[in-house]
Amino acid sequence: MCAQCGLSVAPAFLPIVADFPRGMAVTLPLHRAYFKKPISPAGLWEVYAAHYAGSPVVKPLPLGAEQAEGGFFAANALAGRDGMELLVTGNEERMLVHARFDNLGKGASGAALQCMNLMLGLDETTGLALESTNCKGTNAP
């Protein structure tokens, strides 16, 4: 990440797992000092929104989306799916980028299938579960 983004300080990745069978959240803390020019959480969100515009797999959630979940960003909310959601929180000094996904879907088999589709020239979503599958034993909506 340092080489691709030109960072002089390596960021800390914070994976969050718990006692549910599927789901994971990874948090990336970003301090203002990491950036060459000032950026706000809204500005950072705009970067992600522009980059992933139209992506069927990665969805940047609107700023403040965690409020719809009572201020809680459930790591297992995408259990049974092969997509990923991004959430930007924080302030101008310290921002957090949270990614949540199914560690067995997007984090493993779903990612492998997506890569294979791209290598074979297929639509990247072929065979992926991007909507709720209501997997037994998960909290998929």
Secondary structure by P-SEA (a helix, b strand, c coil): ccccccccbbbbbbbbbccccccbbbbbbbccccccccccaaaaaaaaaaaaccccccccccccccccccccccccccccccbbbbbbbbcccbbbbbbbccccccccaaaaaaaaaaaaccccccccccccccccccccc
